[in-house]
Amino acid sequence: MTEEVNLTLKVCFLGDSSVGKTSLIKKYVYDIFDDSYLMTMGTKVTKKQISIEMPKYDKIFNLTFMIWDIIGDIHFRGLLHHSYLHGAGGALLVCDITRPETMESLNNWMESLQGEGDANIPTIFIGNKSDLQGKEKVNEKDMEMLAEIHSSLWYLTSAKTGVNVEEAFKTLGKRMIEEYLKNPERINTGS
């Protein structure tokens, strides 16, 4: 009989301003896209529940993602309080593929994340705005190299069309489950 496991996991969304973090969250959680820009001040937490079947463990994981949308503006990075990153079970690091400097800064975001938690925290790199064809300045090879440096995975996404948004979250969920199964005490389960 397949066992059901309930986990509440903190997921941090990191990246510079205007890369589409909030839009990706809205697309994933509510299936909406709004192209008006409103800067996130501090952090906003959104909840999403999903189930992931892991047949090799004969388990179904009912995950509650507590998604932390963290301010990306460089002038406010000092506000990146320890509590925003502390206890993260995983992270999505987002860049805008039309602005290469946003991809370069993901190394700094990764450093901040690792400085607050476990160096092996599951991460996924996201090159967002793939719907802006012909305007790309970051390509698949760039994303692949970045992810490889950090022993991570990557996706090109579009908050507008929804391409790869669900897949990125599901992949992160699976990686977080694998980490939880290896070391249950290292993943903050919210319980």
N, C-alpha and C positions, 0 to 999 in steps of 0.2 A: 504494500500500500504506500502510495506517494505521500511523504510528509510535507506539510505546509509550514513554512517559516516566515514569521512577520518581522521585518526590519524597518526601522526609521533611520534614514541616512542623510547626513548633511552634505549637500553638493554646492560648492562655490563656483560662481561664474566670474572669471577674471579676464581682464583685457582693458585696453584704452577706451576713452570716450568715443562714442559714435561708431563702434564696430558692430553693433546690433545685438548686444547681450540681452537687453530687455525685450527686444523684438523676437529673439529666438525663444525666450521663455514664454512669451505670450503665444507664439505659434504652437509650441509644444503643449502647454497646459490648457489653453483655451481655443486653439486652432483659429486664431485671428491674426491679422497683420494690419498694423497702423503705421504709416510712414512718417507721421509727425514725430518730431524729436523732442523729448523731454529728458533732461539730464537726471540720472538717479543721484539723489543726495544721500550719502551714508550707505545704507543697505536696505533692500526690500526682500522679504522672505515670502516665497510662494510654495504651495504644497501640491504634489502630484502623486497619485497612487498608480502603480503598475504591478503586474505579475510576470515573473520570468521563470519559465520551466527549465530546470537543469537535470535532464534525464540521467546523466552520468552519476549524479548523486542521489537520484530517486527523490528529488525535492522540488517543490514549487515555492519560490520566494515571492512573497507579497511585500513589495517595497513601497515605503512612503518616502519620497524624495522631499526634503526640506531644501528648496533651491534658494540660495543666497545670491542675490544680484548686487554686486559690490561696485561702488563708485569707481569710475575709470579715469576721471580727470586728473592729470598730473599734479595740478595745484592742490588737490585734496588728498593726495596719497598719504600724507601725514596722518590723516584720519583713519587710515587702514588699521583699525584697532585689532589688537591681539584676538579679541573675542570674535571678530568677523571670520577669521581663518581657523581659529582653534577648534579642534574636534571635527574638521572636515573629513568625510569618508571618501571623497573624490572631488575632482575639479574639471571643469571645462574651461579651457583657455582660448579666447576668441580674438581673431584679428580680422581686419577688413582687407580682402584681397586686392582692393584698389589703392590701398595705402600701405606700402611695404614697411614703413616705420612702425606700424602697429604689430606686424609680425616680429620684427626685431625686438620690440619691448616685451614680447612674451617670455623671453629668457629672464627678465627682471621679475615678472609676475611669478614665474616658476620658483625663482630664488626666494621671494617673499613667502610663497606657500610652503616650501620646504623648510624655511626658517621657523615656521610656526608649528610644524607637525612632522610627520614621518616622511623621510626621504623617499619612501616607496609608495606614497599615496597614489592611487589610480588616477590617471589623467587622460584626457582626450584633447587634442589640439583641433580647433575649428577655424577654417578659412571661410568666413561668411561673405555674403553678397555675390554668390556665384551666378546669380541671375543677371548681373551687370556685364554681360558678355561684350568683349572688345575693350573693356576698361581694366582688365586684370593686370596687376603688376606683380602679383605673387602667383606662382604656378604650382602645380602638383609636386614637382621635384623639390621646390623650396619647402613645402609643407612636409614632405617625406623626410627631408634632411633634418628639419627641426624636431620632428617626432622621434627620429632615430637617436638624435643626441640625448634626448630625455627618456629613452626606452618607453616610448608611448605610441599611441595610434593617432590618426588624423582623419578628418573629413572636410570636404568642401560642402558648404551648406548655403541655403537661402531661406531666410526667415519669411521672405515674400512668397516663394513658391512652396516652401516646406521640404525641398529636396534634402535628404539625409539628416533632417532634424531628429526625427524619431529614432533613426539608426544610431546616431551619436549618443543619445541618452541611453538607449538599450545596451549598447556596447559598454558604456561606462558602468551601467548597472551590473552587467555580467562581471566586469573586472572588479567591482567592489564586492560582489558576492564571493568571487575567488579569493580575494584578500581576506574577507571575513572568515571563510572556511579554513584558511591557513592559520590565521591568528585572530580569533574572535575578539580578543581584548584590544586589538589595535584599531578596530573600526568602531567609531562612535555610533551605537545603534539607537540612541535616544531613549533607551529603556532604563 
